[in-house]
Amino acid sequence: MAAAHVGAVGLQTVCDWVLRFNDAGPVGLLTGKAPGPQPCVADHHRVALRQVVEDGPIPAVHGVVRWRIADLLHWLWNEFHASVSKQTLSRELRALGFRTLSARPRHHAKDPGAAEAFKKFPALLAQIAAHEAAGKLIEAWWQDEARIGQKNKTTRRWARRGTRPASQHDQRTRSAYPPGPGQRRGPGAAALHERGDDAAPAGDRPRRGARGAHAVVLLDQAGWHTSAKLPVPGNTTLPPLPTKSPKLNPVENIWRYMRDNWLSNRIFASYQDILDHRGFAWNSLVEQPWTIISIGLRDWAHRS
């Protein structure tokens, strides 16, 4: 009977039982979940993949200036002899939080150290509070100018896959320049100028500030911002941003939001039409202070 039972069960099964018993004792004989096939991309692959994507390719070494799926497939094979499909690698990259995004231009002469030093922003406010502000409430404002006019842009839009939707694109050059300070708490203020170099950001700001407050208006180092001819009210301090570091100014993102939602894909019939649409876009934005906060939030500006 025993021999017949062994034959029915199968010699290989009995051998597996013996191996499991020797490995884990009686617990090893319990039926467990089958391990299944090993994944093509293991944890150590993911760690290395995340690092190499964040670092970007080295053109002299990898032969490309940006990573494509095909390039990363070759890299995985050269580094680990791991062969995966395009679909699998794409899924892994998305699971790691990566997407294909438009890169922001970075000036070759930008000083990363200056940008990091500027992020000690609360210390700067504390110094101003002890001297220029003399115990007054401090409001932090960010200032920038934008050209809004006929030489307009187009935006992404939903369309059927495989098509390329058309959009209106004016090539004329009449423009207006709204300098737009935005405050850390959300409110904004703007003034309209026909030229970008006749703006007076220091004078445009305080009208929306709290009574008796001292304004810290951060602005880039354009010539008309640093000119000795610029009238600066006594309740305002103008700390300059580091040179070639527009990413530090959240108003840059405000302009993009305005263009993407209200000003792009248009043909402006006249200069007055530019002014009317610019006013509508700005008024629509300032009615949404929480949108301004969410777009312009910088953690380092609030760090104590």
Residue pairs with C-beta under 8 A, 6 or more apart in sequence:
6 14
17 29
20 28
20 29
21 28
21 29
22 28
40 82
40 83
40 84
40 85
40 88
41 49
41 76
41 82
41 84
41 88
41 89
41 92
45 76
45 80
45 82
46 92
46 96
48 79
48 80
49 72
49 76
49 92
49 93
49 96
50 96
52 67
52 72
52 75
53 67
53 72
53 93
53 96
53 98
56 66
56 67
57 64
57 65
57 66
57 67
57 71
59 65
62 71
62 75
64 71
69 86
69 89
69 90
69 93
70 86
72 89
72 93
73 84
73 86
73 89
76 82
76 83
76 84
76 89
77 83
84 92
104 247
107 244
109 243
109 244
110 243
110 244
110 245
111 242
111 243
111 244
111 245
114 242
114 243
114 245
115 242
115 245
115 247
115 248
117 242
118 241
118 242
118 245
118 248
119 248
119 300
120 300
121 300
121 301
121 303
122 301
122 302
122 303
122 304
124 216
124 239
125 138
125 140
125 216
128 138
128 214
128 216
128 237
128 239
129 135
129 138
132 214
132 237
133 214
133 237
134 214
136 212
136 213
136 214
136 235
137 210
137 212
137 213
137 214
138 213
138 214
138 215
138 216
139 183
139 184
139 185
139 209
139 210
139 213
139 214
139 215
139 216
140 183
140 184
140 216
140 218
140 301
141 181
141 182
141 183
141 184
141 205
141 209
141 215
141 216
141 217
141 218
142 181
142 182
142 183
142 217
142 218
142 219
142 249
142 250
142 251
142 296
143 179
143 180
143 181
143 201
143 205
143 217
143 218
143 219
143 225
143 251
144 179
144 180
144 219
144 220
144 249
144 251
144 252
144 254
144 255
145 177
145 178
145 179
145 180
145 193
145 196
145 199
145 222
146 177
146 178
146 180
146 255
146 258
147 175
147 176
147 177
147 196
148 175
148 176
148 177
148 178
148 259
148 263
148 274
148 277
148 278
148 281
149 172
149 173
149 174
149 175
149 176
149 268
149 274
150 170
150 171
150 172
150 173
150 174
150 175
150 267
150 268
150 274
151 170
151 171
151 172
151 173
151 175
152 168
152 169
152 170
152 263
152 264
152 265
152 266
152 267
152 268
153 169
153 259
153 264
154 167
154 168
154 169
154 264
154 265
155 167
155 259
155 260
155 264
155 265
157 165
157 167
157 265
159 165
167 265
168 265
168 266
168 267
169 265
170 266
170 267
170 268
172 268
174 268
174 271
174 274
175 274
176 192
176 193
176 194
176 271
176 274
176 275
176 278
177 192
177 193
177 194
177 195
177 196
177 199
178 190
178 191
178 192
178 193
178 278
178 282
179 190
179 191
179 193
179 199
179 200
179 201
179 204
180 188
180 189
180 190
180 251
180 254
180 255
180 282
181 188
181 189
181 190
181 201
181 204
181 205
181 217
181 251
182 188
182 250
182 251
182 254
182 292
182 296
183 208
183 209
184 301
184 302
185 289
185 293
186 289
186 290
186 292
186 293
187 208
187 286
187 289
187 292
188 208
188 254
188 282
188 285
188 286
188 292
189 204
189 205
189 207
189 208
190 204
190 282
191 199
191 200
191 204
192 275
192 278
192 279
193 199
197 222
197 223
197 224
198 224
199 224
200 230
200 231
201 217
201 219
201 225
202 217
202 230
202 231
202 232
202 233
202 236
202 238
203 231
203 233
205 215
205 217
205 236
206 215
206 233
206 235
206 236
209 215
213 235
214 235
214 236
214 237
215 235
215 236
215 237
216 236
216 237
216 239
217 236
217 237
217 238
217 239
218 238
218 239
218 240
218 241
218 249
219 225
219 238
219 240
219 241
219 249
220 240
220 241
220 243
220 246
220 249
221 240
221 241
221 243
224 230
225 238
225 240
226 240
232 238
241 248
241 249
242 248
246 252
248 298
250 295
250 296
250 297
250 298
251 296
253 295
253 296
254 285
254 292
254 295
254 296
257 285
257 291
257 295
258 281
258 282
258 285
261 281
261 284
262 277
262 280
262 281
262 284
263 277
263 278
263 281
266 277
268 274
268 277
285 291
285 292
286 292
